[in-house]
Amino acid sequence: IDEDRQWVRALVGVDLESTHRDVAFCAHAIVEPAEGPFVVPDTARDARFHDNPFVVGPPHVRFNAGQAVRAPDGHRVGTLCVMDVVPR
């Protein structure tokens, strides 16, 4: 994730190279202060995401979980995210 975009390095099920950071679920996961995963059980019912283009349109994301990936020095260098089309 840089200032403006989220860059996707590995993906299954959706053809996507990058997204604008303002609609990226992983942008939330990488800045989340908690040590555990960032979980959104139902994106359509979450005020942060209910109008997100990936929720209201293809791929119709309804669940998201993301975990920041840290370098050995503790810096967050990316995220591992899981999404689904049904709430969880």
Kinemage of the C-alpha trace (Angstrom):
@kinemage 1
@onewidth
@group {chain A} dominant
@subgroup {mainchain}
@vectorlist {calphas} color= white
{ca ile a 1} P 0.000 0.000 0.000
{ca asp a 2} L 1.431 3.355 -0.940
{ca glu a 3} L 0.054 6.875 -0.571
{ca asp a 4} L -2.610 6.417 -3.233
{ca arg a 5} L -2.935 2.748 -4.189
{ca gln a 6} L -3.100 -0.798 -2.942
{ca trp a 7} L -0.966 -3.121 -5.071
{ca val a 8} L -2.033 -6.761 -5.262
{ca arg a 9} L 0.795 -9.318 -5.418
{ca ala a 10} L -1.199 -12.559 -5.240
{ca leu a 11} L -4.901 -13.096 -5.766
{ca val a 12} L -7.358 -15.914 -6.374
{ca gly a 13} L -10.848 -15.443 -7.811
{ca val a 14} L -10.648 -11.817 -8.980
{ca asp a 15} L -8.620 -10.208 -11.767
{ca leu a 16} L -7.120 -7.129 -10.101
{ca glu a 17} L -3.669 -5.501 -10.096
{ca ser a 18} L -4.380 -2.531 -7.869
{ca thr a 19} L -7.103 -0.369 -6.350
{ca his a 20} L -7.332 3.162 -5.079
{ca arg a 21} L -6.337 3.212 -1.422
{ca asp a 22} L -9.572 4.927 -0.373
{ca val a 23} L -11.583 1.769 -1.244
{ca ala a 24} L -8.994 -0.816 -0.138
{ca phe a 25} L -10.010 -3.056 2.758
{ca cys a 26} L -6.345 -3.870 3.381
{ca ala a 27} L -5.581 -0.185 3.957
{ca his a 28} L -7.593 -0.526 7.164
{ca ala a 29} L -5.860 -3.757 8.179
{ca ile a 30} L -2.361 -2.318 7.800
{ca val a 31} L -3.039 0.711 10.023
{ca glu a 32} L -5.177 -1.113 12.618
{ca pro a 33} L -3.412 -0.728 15.981
{ca ala a 34} L -4.602 -4.109 17.301
{ca glu a 35} L -2.227 -7.055 17.020
{ca gly a 36} L -4.947 -9.443 15.832
{ca pro a 37} L -6.726 -9.490 12.505
{ca phe a 38} L -8.976 -6.724 11.230
{ca val a 39} L -12.355 -8.427 10.716
{ca val a 40} L -15.521 -7.062 9.093
{ca pro a 41} L -18.222 -9.763 9.464
{ca asp a 42} L -20.705 -8.029 7.115
{ca thr a 43} L -19.404 -5.213 4.938
{ca ala a 44} L -22.928 -4.192 3.885
{ca arg a 45} L -23.781 -3.401 7.523
{ca asp a 46} L -20.514 -1.634 8.354
{ca ala a 47} L -20.595 2.182 8.042
{ca arg a 48} L -17.019 2.212 6.696
{ca phe a 49} L -17.788 -0.122 3.797
{ca his a 50} L -21.535 -0.244 3.028
{ca asp a 51} L -21.093 2.033 -0.019
{ca asn a 52} L -17.703 0.663 -1.119
{ca pro a 53} L -17.705 -0.142 -4.859
{ca phe a 54} L -16.422 -3.670 -4.104
{ca val a 55} L -19.425 -4.223 -1.806
{ca val a 56} L -22.213 -2.725 -3.929
{ca gly a 57} L -20.731 -4.023 -7.206
{ca pro a 58} L -18.494 -6.843 -8.398
{ca pro a 59} L -17.046 -8.799 -6.696
{ca his a 60} L -19.749 -8.066 -4.037
{ca val a 61} L -17.522 -8.511 -0.976
{ca arg a 62} L -19.553 -9.195 2.170
{ca phe a 63} L -16.828 -10.460 4.521
{ca asn a 64} L -13.255 -9.294 5.010
{ca ala a 65} L -10.461 -10.314 7.343
{ca gly a 66} L -6.971 -8.874 7.088
{ca gln a 67} L -3.757 -9.253 9.031
{ca ala a 68} L -0.774 -6.933 8.777
{ca val a 69} L 2.467 -8.635 7.735
{ca arg a 70} L 5.493 -7.366 9.613
{ca ala a 71} L 9.172 -7.291 8.733
{ca pro a 72} L 11.630 -8.599 11.352
{ca asp a 73} L 12.111 -5.008 12.563
{ca gly a 74} L 8.342 -4.669 13.217
{ca his a 75} L 7.440 -2.425 10.271
{ca arg a 76} L 4.186 -3.328 8.543
{ca val a 77} L 5.094 -4.213 4.989
{ca gly a 78} L 1.796 -5.564 3.679
{ca thr a 79} L -1.310 -7.522 4.540
{ca leu a 80} L -2.811 -10.926 4.053
{ca cys a 81} L -6.530 -10.577 3.418
{ca val a 82} L -9.400 -13.017 2.948
{ca met a 83} L -12.713 -11.976 1.431
{ca asp a 84} L -15.983 -13.756 0.721
{ca val a 85} L -19.297 -12.948 -0.954
{ca val a 86} L -21.296 -14.018 2.118
{ca pro a 87} L -21.171 -12.562 5.655
{ca arg a 88} L -19.236 -14.639 8.184
